[in-house]
Amino acid sequence: MFDRPIPMNTEALYPDDLNTLRAVFDAMCQEFAVLPDSAAANSIARELVRLFQTGMTEAAMLMIAVRARWQGDWKLEGSSAA
């Protein structure tokens, strides 16, 4: 499941990391019909970075985790993703 050592929160994100995070962020915003500059989008971005920093670096796994969070926590809060 983890394709590299678990990074510390202080480790830098590299261009390939940012490309992966951006692609997943864009896909999730589109899937959830969320505007990229909204509070919901900020929550998605924060969750993606948090997951990435714990070692979940594959796009498919990030999408699965964010979908689960959306269905579980955020959607129940009226899709505010606060």
C-alpha positions as CSV (number, residue, x, y, z in Angstrom):
1,M,0.0,0.0,0.0
2,F,2.8,2.5,0.8
3,D,5.2,2.9,-2.0
4,R,7.9,4.8,-0.1
5,P,9.0,5.4,3.4
6,I,6.5,7.3,5.5
7,P,7.6,11.0,5.3
8,M,7.7,13.3,8.3
9,N,5.3,16.3,8.2
10,T,8.4,18.6,7.7
11,E,9.5,16.8,4.5
12,A,9.2,18.8,1.3
13,L,6.7,17.8,-1.4
14,Y,8.4,17.4,-4.8
15,P,7.1,18.4,-8.2
16,D,5.8,14.8,-8.9
17,D,4.1,14.8,-5.5
18,L,2.4,18.1,-6.3
19,N,1.3,16.9,-9.7
20,T,-0.3,13.8,-8.1
21,L,-2.0,15.8,-5.4
22,R,-3.2,18.4,-8.0
23,A,-4.6,15.7,-10.3
24,V,-6.5,14.0,-7.4
25,F,-7.7,17.4,-6.1
26,D,-9.1,18.4,-9.5
27,A,-10.7,15.0,-10.0
28,M,-12.3,15.1,-6.5
29,C,-13.6,18.7,-6.9
30,Q,-15.2,17.7,-10.3
31,E,-16.7,14.5,-8.9
32,F,-18.2,16.2,-5.9
33,A,-19.2,19.3,-7.9
34,V,-17.1,21.5,-5.6
35,L,-15.6,24.8,-6.7
36,P,-11.8,24.8,-6.3
37,D,-11.8,28.0,-4.2
38,S,-14.5,26.9,-1.7
39,A,-14.3,25.8,1.9
40,A,-15.1,22.3,0.7
41,A,-12.2,22.3,-1.7
42,N,-9.9,23.5,1.1
43,S,-11.0,20.5,3.2
44,I,-10.3,18.2,0.3
45,A,-6.8,19.7,-0.2
46,R,-6.0,19.5,3.5
47,E,-7.1,15.8,3.7
48,L,-5.1,15.0,0.6
49,V,-1.9,16.5,2.0
50,R,-2.5,14.8,5.4
51,L,-2.9,11.4,3.7
52,F,0.1,11.9,1.4
53,Q,2.3,12.8,4.4
54,T,1.3,9.6,6.2
55,G,2.6,7.6,3.2
56,M,-0.5,7.2,1.0
57,T,1.0,8.4,-2.3
58,E,-0.9,6.5,-5.0
59,A,-3.6,8.6,-6.7
60,A,-6.1,5.7,-6.7
61,M,-5.7,5.2,-3.0
62,L,-6.0,8.9,-2.3
63,M,-9.2,9.0,-4.3
64,I,-10.7,6.1,-2.4
65,A,-9.8,7.6,1.0
66,V,-11.2,11.1,0.1
67,R,-14.4,9.5,-1.3
68,A,-14.8,7.6,2.0
69,R,-14.3,10.8,4.0
70,W,-16.8,12.7,1.7
71,Q,-19.4,10.0,2.1
72,G,-18.8,9.6,5.9
73,D,-18.0,13.0,7.4
74,W,-18.3,15.9,5.0
75,K,-21.5,14.9,3.1
76,L,-23.3,14.4,6.5
77,E,-22.4,18.0,7.3
78,G,-24.4,19.2,4.3
79,S,-21.5,19.0,1.9
80,S,-19.8,21.9,3.6
81,A,-16.7,19.8,4.2
82,A,-15.8,22.1,7.0
